[in-house]
Structure formats: structure tokens, C-alpha cells
Amino acid sequence: MLDRVVLARDLIDVRGAPLGVRGQVVSVESVCGSRRMTPLPLKRLSETSLADDLHLPFADSAYRHFFRGSQVQGAVARAILAVPLPYVLFEELQALKLADPDRYRHALSTAAVTARMLIVAVGDAPALPDLVAAALLHDLGMRHVPSYLAGNGDALGPKEVQELAAHPLIGAWHLSKILGRHPAVDAALAHHWRGGRGYPTLPQRPSRSVDAVAVASAFAALTQARAFRSDPYDARGAADVLIAEANAGFVGVDTVRLLVHALRGGKGDVRSVRFGRARPGHAPAVNSYTSVAPPRTGL
């Protein structure tokens, strides 16, 4: 649907540094070709004030099945606390917390759900902190979308749809300027890919780890309040939506199976997971979501 965007305004970071100028074309190719040559010093999330907010996803009733028991919560917390990033990206998240608390909560929840899924799949792998960082930052492009769109409860017009659809490209561009080659860039680009029927158009299928971020993001979005629907989905309803999308080829079946496995406690072999039937009554009464790409069941 969309593989490039012309910037409608100058793009600046939280410190006021320029990232792009009005009229500049940002494409998948330019994002992939934008590589930072000089690495910036890193801090761990444990060294920032964001560490004080790790209780938020653990306290959310929608996620209680993911984070049962102190051992599981401890493992997920360690994965998030170990996230290494240039401090300017933690400043972006701190600014997001003040400007858009719901989007900040979405970032934390996606990171926690991603961490839980990947711990079930690969344990304490060396790549885990960078993948959790990708989940934490995957939606950074929404910071550059007009704020009224993020909280809009009405149907969007064509121009508004295009502005919203630009956020994966803009977020990936922003992250590539800071991080160079990093899973966060791939996650920003691909979290709305939807098996090639979403946006932007990509030259190849994302990795399974990036697919895990996309599924975690969708689950978090479905289970959190949005202006365009009357109520959030509960965990079972959100899982039903994602199972339907996996069966339709919009997301990876194995990734959704991993999500369901983690919801069920993560015990045993994930390959033994069988999807249950969708049950009525697990969707909000009102859902006026405007499709940006081909129709999606719930987001």
C-alpha cells in the first residue's frame, strides 16, 4: 500500500535535532540505507526513570495470565531493565510518557509481552535485550503523527489515513538515524506488515522475532482502551482476533501459537498448542476502527 512518504513537516527529535526536512522522501530503501557510522554511548533502562514503571503491565488485569508468579515477572523485568539504548531514545520515551500516557503504556506493554513470548521460546538469549528494545520503540513514529489522530474516535478521511499510515516509515527513519542497523528499525518498519497486505510494502518477509513484536503490539492494542471503541478486548477476545488473523495469513501462525502458549503459562512444548474456538461476547459493543490497509478484525 505504502512504500514511501513525503514529509509534510520538518522532522525533529526530542532535543530539537533535525532528522528530516519538509518535502523529503522517506522510503523503505532510504531507511535501509541510512546507517549511523558513529555509535552513541549506551545506557541500560535500569539506569533511567523508566525503570520505575515496570509494574504497569504486571498490574494490568488483561495480562495476568502472561505474568503469573514472581519468577516469571522477575525474568520479564530483567529483560526490560537490560535494554541498552542511547539516552536520547529514553528521553523520547520520557517525553511520550508526558505527552501521550496511553501510547507510553502501549510501548511498555508491548515490551513486556514480547519479553514473555521470547523467554518462552529462547530463554535468556544474548539477543533478548535488543529485541525487547525493538518492542519498546516499535511505535516511535506515532510521536510524529498529529496528536489529534492518535486520540481520534471518528472515522478517518483519506488524508488522515495516509498520515497515520506513514508512522512505520517515519519511526524506522528516526531510529535508523540514531541506532543504525538494529532490530528496532526492522520492528518499526514491519509491525503493520500483515503478511504483505499491510503497510509499508517490504522487499522480504520480516524475521520471526520481528513478527513476535508485531503480534505483541497487536495484542496490547486490542486489550487497551482506544477512542474508536467502547471497551477493550479481554485477553481471550484479543487472542481470538489474532488466531483469526493467523488463519487468514495476516500474521504468523507459529507466532500466535507462541502468544497463546505464553498466555497458558508457557509449560510444555509450544508445538502442542491447539487453538480453541472463538467465543461470542468477547468483542466491544462499538468499534469504529478505520482500516488503514485491507480490513483488520479488531485494531
C-alpha positions as CSV (number, residue, x, y, z in Angstrom):
1,M,0.0,0.0,0.0
2,L,2.7,2.5,1.0
3,D,6.4,2.2,0.5
4,R,7.4,5.9,0.7
5,V,6.2,9.1,2.3
6,V,6.9,12.8,1.6
7,L,7.5,14.6,4.9
8,A,4.7,17.1,5.5
9,R,6.8,19.0,8.1
10,D,10.3,19.1,9.4
11,L,11.2,16.1,11.5
12,I,13.0,16.8,14.8
13,D,13.9,14.7,17.8
14,V,13.1,15.3,21.4
15,R,16.2,17.5,21.7
16,G,15.3,19.6,18.7
17,A,17.9,18.0,16.4
18,P,16.9,17.6,12.8
19,L,16.0,14.2,11.4
20,G,14.5,15.2,8.1
21,V,13.1,18.3,6.3
22,R,9.7,19.1,4.8
23,G,9.4,17.7,1.3
24,Q,12.0,14.9,1.9
25,V,11.0,11.5,0.6
26,V,11.4,8.7,3.1
27,S,11.2,5.2,1.6
28,V,11.9,1.7,2.7
29,E,15.1,1.9,0.6
30,S,16.3,5.1,2.2
31,V,15.6,3.8,5.7
32,C,17.6,0.7,5.0
33,G,20.4,2.8,3.5
34,S,20.5,5.2,6.5
35,R,23.2,3.8,8.7
36,R,24.7,5.7,11.6
37,M,28.5,5.5,11.3
38,T,29.5,6.6,14.8
39,P,27.8,4.5,17.6
40,L,26.4,6.5,20.5
41,P,27.2,5.5,24.1
42,L,24.5,3.3,25.6
43,K,22.7,3.2,28.9
44,R,20.5,0.4,30.3
45,L,16.9,1.1,31.1
46,S,17.7,0.2,34.7
47,E,19.7,3.4,34.8
48,T,16.7,5.6,33.9
49,S,13.4,6.7,35.5
50,L,11.5,4.3,33.1
51,A,12.6,1.5,35.5
52,D,10.0,2.9,38.0
53,D,7.2,2.0,35.6
54,L,7.7,-1.8,35.1
55,H,4.9,-2.5,37.5
56,L,2.3,-1.1,35.0
57,P,2.0,-4.2,32.7
58,F,2.3,-6.6,35.6
59,A,-0.6,-4.8,37.4
60,D,-2.9,-4.8,34.3
61,S,-5.6,-7.5,34.7
62,A,-5.6,-8.1,30.9
63,Y,-2.0,-9.5,31.3
64,R,-2.4,-11.5,34.4
65,H,-2.2,-14.8,32.5
66,F,1.2,-13.8,31.0
67,F,2.9,-12.8,34.2
68,R,1.8,-15.4,36.8
69,G,4.2,-15.7,39.7
70,S,7.3,-13.8,40.9
71,Q,9.7,-15.9,38.9
72,V,8.0,-15.0,35.5
73,Q,7.7,-11.4,36.5
74,G,11.4,-11.3,37.5
75,A,12.5,-12.8,34.2
76,V,10.5,-10.3,32.2
77,A,11.6,-7.4,34.4
78,R,15.3,-8.4,33.9
79,A,14.9,-8.5,30.2
80,I,13.4,-5.0,30.1
81,L,15.8,-3.5,32.6
82,A,18.7,-4.8,30.5
83,V,17.5,-2.9,27.4
84,P,20.6,-0.9,26.1
85,L,19.9,2.3,24.1
86,P,21.4,5.8,23.5
87,Y,20.0,8.0,26.2
88,V,18.2,10.3,23.7
89,L,15.8,7.4,22.9
90,F,15.0,7.1,26.6
91,E,14.3,10.8,26.5
92,E,11.9,10.2,23.6
93,L,10.0,7.7,25.8
94,Q,10.0,10.0,28.8
95,A,8.5,12.8,26.6
96,L,6.0,10.3,25.3
97,K,5.0,9.4,28.9
98,L,4.1,13.1,29.4
99,A,2.5,13.8,26.1
100,D,0.6,10.6,25.5
101,P,0.4,8.3,28.5
102,D,-1.7,5.7,26.6
103,R,0.9,5.4,23.9
104,Y,3.7,5.1,26.5
105,R,1.7,2.3,28.2
106,H,1.3,0.6,24.9
107,A,5.1,0.7,24.5
108,L,5.7,-0.8,27.9
109,S,3.0,-3.5,27.5
110,T,4.4,-4.5,24.1
111,A,7.9,-4.8,25.5
112,A,6.6,-6.9,28.4
113,V,4.5,-9.2,26.2
114,T,7.4,-9.6,23.7
115,A,9.8,-10.4,26.5
116,R,7.4,-13.1,27.9
117,M,6.9,-14.7,24.5
118,L,10.7,-14.7,23.6
119,I,11.7,-16.1,27.1
120,V,9.2,-18.9,26.5
121,A,10.8,-19.5,23.0
122,V,14.5,-19.0,23.5
123,G,15.1,-18.4,27.2
124,D,17.7,-15.8,28.3
125,A,19.3,-15.4,24.8
126,P,22.0,-12.8,24.3
127,A,19.9,-11.0,21.7
128,L,16.9,-10.7,24.1
129,P,17.6,-7.1,25.3
130,D,17.9,-5.7,21.8
131,L,14.6,-7.5,20.8
132,V,12.8,-6.1,23.8
133,A,14.2,-2.6,22.9
134,A,12.7,-3.1,19.5
135,A,9.3,-3.8,21.1
136,L,9.7,-0.7,23.3
137,L,10.4,1.5,20.4
138,H,8.4,0.0,17.6
139,D,5.7,2.7,17.6
140,L,8.0,5.7,17.9
141,G,6.8,7.0,14.6
142,M,3.5,7.8,16.2
143,R,5.3,10.7,18.0
144,H,5.5,12.4,14.7
145,V,1.8,11.9,13.8
146,P,-0.6,14.9,14.7
147,S,-1.8,14.2,18.2
148,Y,-5.5,14.5,17.3
149,L,-5.2,11.5,15.1
150,A,-3.8,9.3,17.9
151,G,-6.9,10.0,20.0
152,N,-9.4,10.2,17.2
153,G,-12.6,8.3,17.8
154,D,-14.3,9.1,14.4
155,A,-13.8,7.6,11.0
156,L,-10.7,8.9,9.3
157,G,-10.6,10.7,6.0
158,P,-8.2,9.6,3.2
159,K,-5.6,12.3,4.0
160,E,-5.7,11.3,7.7
161,V,-5.4,7.6,6.8
162,Q,-2.2,8.5,4.8
163,E,-0.8,10.5,7.7
164,L,-1.4,7.6,10.1
165,A,0.0,5.1,7.7
166,A,3.3,7.0,7.4
167,H,4.3,6.2,11.0
168,P,6.1,3.0,10.5
169,L,8.4,4.6,7.8
170,I,8.9,7.7,9.9
171,G,9.6,5.8,13.0
172,A,12.1,3.5,11.3
173,W,13.8,6.5,9.7
174,H,14.1,8.2,13.1
175,L,15.5,5.0,14.7
176,S,17.9,4.3,11.9
177,K,19.4,7.8,12.3
178,I,20.1,7.0,16.0
179,L,20.8,3.3,16.0
180,G,22.0,2.4,12.5
181,R,21.3,-1.3,11.9
182,H,19.2,-2.6,14.8
183,P,16.1,-4.8,15.3
184,A,14.2,-1.7,16.4
185,V,14.4,-0.3,12.9
186,D,13.0,-3.6,11.5
187,A,10.2,-3.7,14.1
188,A,9.2,-0.1,13.3
189,L,9.0,-0.9,9.6
190,A,7.2,-4.2,9.9
191,H,4.8,-4.1,12.8
192,H,1.9,-3.4,10.4
193,W,3.1,-5.6,7.5
194,R,0.3,-8.2,7.9
195,G,1.7,-10.9,5.7
196,G,2.3,-8.4,2.8
197,R,-1.2,-7.0,2.9
198,G,-0.4,-4.1,5.3
199,Y,2.0,-1.2,5.2
200,P,4.6,-0.3,4.1
201,T,5.5,-2.7,1.3
202,L,8.7,-4.6,2.2
203,P,11.1,-6.4,-0.1
204,Q,11.1,-9.5,2.1
205,R,9.3,-11.2,5.0
206,P,10.3,-9.9,8.5
207,S,12.1,-12.2,10.9
208,R,10.2,-14.3,13.4
209,S,11.5,-12.1,16.2
210,V,10.1,-9.0,14.5
211,D,6.8,-10.9,13.9
212,A,6.7,-11.5,17.6
213,V,6.9,-7.8,18.3
214,A,4.1,-7.2,15.8
215,V,1.8,-9.8,17.5
216,A,2.6,-8.5,20.9
217,S,1.8,-4.9,19.7
218,A,-1.5,-6.1,18.3
219,F,-2.4,-7.9,21.5
220,A,-1.5,-4.8,23.6
221,A,-3.5,-2.5,21.3
222,L,-6.6,-4.8,21.4
223,T,-6.6,-5.1,25.2
224,Q,-6.1,-1.3,25.9
225,A,-8.7,1.5,25.6
226,R,-9.0,3.3,22.3
227,A,-11.1,6.2,21.4
228,F,-12.7,4.4,18.5
229,R,-14.2,1.6,20.5
230,S,-16.4,1.4,23.6
231,D,-14.3,-1.1,25.5
232,P,-11.0,-3.0,25.2
233,Y,-11.0,-6.7,24.3
234,D,-10.2,-9.1,27.2
235,A,-7.3,-11.4,26.8
236,R,-9.4,-14.2,25.3
237,G,-11.1,-11.9,22.8
238,A,-7.8,-10.4,21.7
239,A,-6.4,-13.9,21.2
240,D,-9.4,-14.9,19.2
241,V,-8.8,-11.9,16.9
242,L,-5.2,-12.9,16.4
243,I,-6.0,-16.5,15.8
244,A,-8.4,-15.5,13.1
245,E,-5.7,-13.3,11.5
246,A,-3.2,-16.1,11.7
247,N,-5.7,-18.4,9.9
248,A,-6.2,-15.7,7.3
249,G,-2.4,-15.3,6.7
250,F,-2.1,-11.8,8.2
251,V,0.3,-12.9,11.0
252,G,2.4,-15.9,11.5
253,V,0.6,-19.0,12.9
254,D,3.6,-20.1,14.9
255,T,3.9,-16.6,16.4
256,V,0.3,-16.6,17.5
257,R,0.7,-20.1,18.8
258,L,3.6,-18.8,20.9
259,L,1.5,-16.0,22.3
260,V,-1.3,-18.4,23.3
261,H,1.3,-20.8,24.8
262,A,2.6,-17.9,26.9
263,L,-0.9,-17.0,27.9
264,R,-1.5,-20.5,29.1
265,G,1.6,-20.5,31.3
266,G,4.4,-21.4,28.8
267,K,4.6,-25.0,30.1
268,G,5.4,-27.9,27.8
269,D,6.0,-27.9,24.0
270,V,4.7,-24.9,22.1
271,R,4.1,-27.2,19.1
272,S,1.4,-29.0,21.0
273,V,-0.8,-25.8,21.3
274,R,-4.1,-26.1,19.5
275,F,-6.3,-23.0,19.1
276,G,-9.7,-23.1,20.7
277,R,-12.9,-21.9,19.0
278,A,-13.8,-18.2,19.1
279,R,-16.5,-17.5,21.7
280,P,-19.2,-14.8,21.2
281,G,-19.3,-11.8,23.5
282,H,-15.6,-11.1,23.5
283,A,-15.7,-8.0,21.3
284,P,-16.5,-4.4,22.2
285,A,-20.1,-3.4,21.5
286,V,-18.9,-0.4,19.5
287,N,-15.8,-0.5,17.3
288,S,-15.4,2.3,14.7
289,Y,-11.8,1.4,13.7
290,T,-10.8,2.9,10.3
291,S,-8.9,0.4,8.3
292,V,-5.6,1.8,7.0
293,A,-4.7,-1.2,4.9
294,P,-7.0,-4.1,4.0
295,P,-9.7,-4.6,6.7
296,R,-8.5,-5.8,10.1
297,T,-10.7,-7.6,12.6
298,G,-10.0,-5.5,15.7
299,L,-7.3,-2.9,15.8
